[in-house]
């Protein structure tokens, strides 16, 4: 799924990023930024779980 999204996003023009799709309330760039933030959030959760599972209780501040 990520490979397909990456390919499609790579094909978008700057004009495409400013478009609000039919039925949406946000620009494509805002939607893509949200997707990226969502993925980063979950990546951070995974790293935290890995650290907790490994017994390394030193958590970042």
C-alpha positions as a Markdown table, in Angstrom:
| # | Residue | x | y | z |
|---|---|---|---|---|
| 1 | Unk | 0.0 | 0.0 | 0.0 |
| 2 | Unk | 2.8 | 2.5 | 0.9 |
| 3 | Unk | 4.6 | 1.8 | -2.4 |
| 4 | Unk | 1.5 | 2.6 | -4.4 |
| 5 | Unk | 0.9 | 5.8 | -2.3 |
| 6 | Unk | 4.5 | 6.8 | -2.8 |
| 7 | Unk | 4.3 | 6.3 | -6.5 |
| 8 | Unk | 1.0 | 8.2 | -6.9 |
| 9 | Unk | 2.2 | 11.1 | -4.7 |
| 10 | Unk | 5.4 | 11.3 | -6.8 |
| 11 | Unk | 3.3 | 11.9 | -9.9 |
| 12 | Unk | 1.3 | 14.8 | -8.4 |
| 13 | Unk | 2.0 | 18.3 | -9.6 |
| 14 | Unk | 2.0 | 21.3 | -7.3 |
| 15 | Unk | -1.4 | 22.2 | -8.7 |
| 16 | Unk | -2.7 | 18.8 | -7.8 |
| 17 | Unk | -1.6 | 19.3 | -4.2 |
| 18 | Unk | -3.7 | 22.5 | -3.9 |
| 19 | Unk | -6.9 | 20.8 | -5.1 |
| 20 | Unk | -9.7 | 19.9 | -2.8 |
| 21 | Unk | -11.1 | 16.6 | -4.0 |
| 22 | Unk | -14.9 | 16.1 | -4.5 |
| 23 | Unk | -16.5 | 15.3 | -1.2 |
| 24 | Unk | -13.6 | 16.5 | 0.8 |
| 25 | Unk | -13.0 | 19.6 | 2.9 |
| 26 | Unk | -9.2 | 19.7 | 2.8 |
| 27 | Unk | -6.6 | 20.2 | 0.1 |
| 28 | Unk | -4.7 | 17.2 | -1.1 |
| 29 | Unk | -1.5 | 18.5 | 0.5 |
| 30 | Unk | -3.2 | 18.7 | 3.9 |
| 31 | Unk | -4.5 | 15.1 | 3.5 |
| 32 | Unk | -1.0 | 13.9 | 2.6 |
| 33 | Unk | 0.6 | 15.8 | 5.5 |
| 34 | Unk | -2.0 | 14.1 | 7.8 |
| 35 | Unk | -1.1 | 10.7 | 6.4 |
| 36 | Unk | 2.6 | 11.3 | 7.0 |
| 37 | Unk | 2.0 | 12.6 | 10.6 |
| 38 | Unk | -0.2 | 9.5 | 11.3 |
| 39 | Unk | 2.5 | 7.1 | 10.1 |
| 40 | Unk | 5.2 | 8.9 | 12.1 |
| 41 | Unk | 3.1 | 8.8 | 15.2 |
| 42 | Unk | 2.7 | 5.0 | 14.9 |
| 43 | Unk | 6.4 | 4.6 | 14.1 |
| 44 | Unk | 7.1 | 6.3 | 17.4 |
| 45 | Unk | 4.7 | 4.0 | 19.2 |
| 46 | Unk | 6.4 | 1.0 | 17.7 |
| 47 | Unk | 9.8 | 2.2 | 18.8 |
| 48 | Unk | 8.5 | 2.8 | 22.3 |
| 49 | Unk | 7.0 | -0.7 | 22.5 |
| 50 | Unk | 10.3 | -2.2 | 21.2 |
| 51 | Unk | 12.2 | -0.3 | 23.9 |
| 52 | Unk | 9.8 | -1.4 | 26.6 |
| 53 | Unk | 9.9 | -5.0 | 25.4 |
| 54 | Unk | 13.7 | -5.1 | 25.4 |
| 55 | Unk | 13.8 | -4.1 | 29.0 |
| 56 | Unk | 15.4 | -0.7 | 28.4 |
| 57 | Unk | 13.4 | 1.4 | 30.8 |
| 58 | Unk | 15.3 | 4.6 | 29.9 |
| 59 | Unk | 12.6 | 6.6 | 28.1 |
| 60 | Unk | 13.2 | 9.7 | 26.2 |
| 61 | Unk | 12.3 | 13.0 | 27.9 |
